[in-house]
Amino acid sequence: MTYRRKDTYHRRARAAGYRARSAYKLAELADRFQVLRRGDHVVDLGAWPGGWLQVAVERIGAEGRAVGVDVVPLEPLPAANVALIAGDVRDPAVTQAARTRLGRAADVVLSDLAPKLTGVAATDEARRSELAASVLAALPHLLRPGGRLVMKLFMGPDQPALVARLRESFDDVTTTRPEATRRGSAELYVVGLGHRARNA
């Protein structure tokens, strides 16, 4: 399904100075679930172009810290408490670098990761599943006990199993579609609260 690029959220994002309309998805989820708090340490996986980082920095304030990770280098944000890493989240060395730059385990892990689509359903599904599995594998290394997660998933045959795995790791797991999600999109967002950390 095609969409009108200059839709309401796109125009709002440009007017507000956000780098992407997806900033409003995170803002809505942050309001509903209180996932971003003053002073939080945050890791943003799949951070390009930086809209989620902008929202995170607004919510955590100067006393917080954020690290953004993406295979595409990000344009720096005008905030002293943000570090950027160009790398693949599937690489354990990149996960370790994010933890090191953050200085401690994160209070919040954000993931708006999506693969480049090929148009071949089986290939695209496999790539989405691989990225989701990579985020789940990184959580024991990145997220503190009791921490929070906001993660993009896609409707498909692997979605129930991924949500079930998250329920094993969090006290409370909710799937939802923010208002800013485009019509016809297969995107879902999962909010996990109360991380039950295992030994990394």
Secondary structure, 3 states (H helix, E strand, C coil): CCCCCCCHHHHHHHHHCCCCCCHHHHHHHHHHHCCCCCCCEEEEECCCCCHHHHHHHHHHCCCCEEEEEECCCCCCCCCCCEEEEECCCCCHHHHHHHHHHHCCCEEEEEECCCCCCCCCHHHHHHHHHHHHHHHHHHHHHHEEEEEEEEEEEECCCCHHHHHHHHHHHEEEEEEECCCCCCCCCCEEEEEEEEECCCCC
